[in-house]
Amino acid sequence: MIRTPAEEILATHQNMGIMLLKTSIVSAIRIGEILSKQRDLLSDGDWMLWLEVNILPSISYESVVLYMRLYDSRTRVSDMANLTEAYRFIQEQRQATGPSAL
């Protein structure tokens, strides 16, 4: 069954609660990849509309941003033990470099 990007994002997000910790990192990076590719296909206004219609409020905007940052840092976070460690790394990177818009 072929899923739309929104369907894959929502299904993967929901399944993360029951997956092993390591698998959750892979899933979070995959969600970030799909979101990033979808953003690249759309203009800024269309991107926000697409998020509002397809993703929000099932996944918070903060989580969307975090998933995309995990994808952007995938080479650094993919070997981490769990999502908490990966999130901490992302937060430390953001504090060191300053906030960036997505």
N, C-alpha and C positions, 0 to 999 in steps of 0.2 A: 504494500500500500504506500503510495507516494503521499508525503505530508507537505503541507505548505510550511514555509519557514516559521510562521507563528505557531502552528500545531507542534512542530518539532521542539521549539523552544519551550512551550508550556509543558509538554509531555516529559521532556528531559528534566526540567525544573522540578516537577512533581515527583519524579522517580528518584531524585537525588536524596530525598529523605529516607529511602529504604536501601540505598546502595552502600557499599563499603566506602570508607573514607577516601582511599586512594582513587577509586572509581569516580568519586564525586569531583575530584580535581579535574579529571579528564572530561567529565560531563560539563563542568563549569566552563572550562576552556572551549568546549564545543559550542555551548550556548553563546559565548562571547564571539566566536568565529562567525556564527550565523548572524548574530546581531550586527557585527562589523560589516559583513558582506551586504546585508540588507541596507544598512546606512549608506554604504558606498553607492548603491543603486538609486538612491533617492535624494532629492533636494532637502535642505534643512527643514522647511515647512512640511514637506511630505513625510520625512522621517518621523517628526514628532507626531503627526497625524497617524501614521502607521502604528507607532508605539501605542498611542491612546486607544486606537480601535482594536488592535490585536494582542497587545501584551499587558498594558496597564488596565486594571489594578491587580491582575493575577500575580504579577511580579512588580515590585516597586521600582521606581526610576533609579533609586540608589543601587539596587541589585543589578539593573541593566548596565549602569556605569561600571560597577565592579566586575561583572562578567566580561565586559569589553576590555577592561584593564588587565584582567587575568589573561585574556587571549593575547593582548599586546605584549605581555611579559611571559608568554608560555614557555620559552626556552629556560627561563629562570625558575618558574614555579612548578613545572611538570614533575620534577623529582622530589618535591616537598612531601612530607609525611601526611599532611592533611590540609583541609581548606582553611582552618584557623591559621596555620603557619603561612599559607599563601596569602590570605587576606592581610595578615600582619606585614608581610613583605610589601604588598601593594601600598598599604598605608604609609609605611616608612619611605618608600620611593616617592610617593606623592608629597610627603612633608619635605623631603630633601630637594625636590625639583619644583615644588609649587603646584597649585591646582592647574589642570588643563581642561579645556572644554572638549566635550565629545560631540 
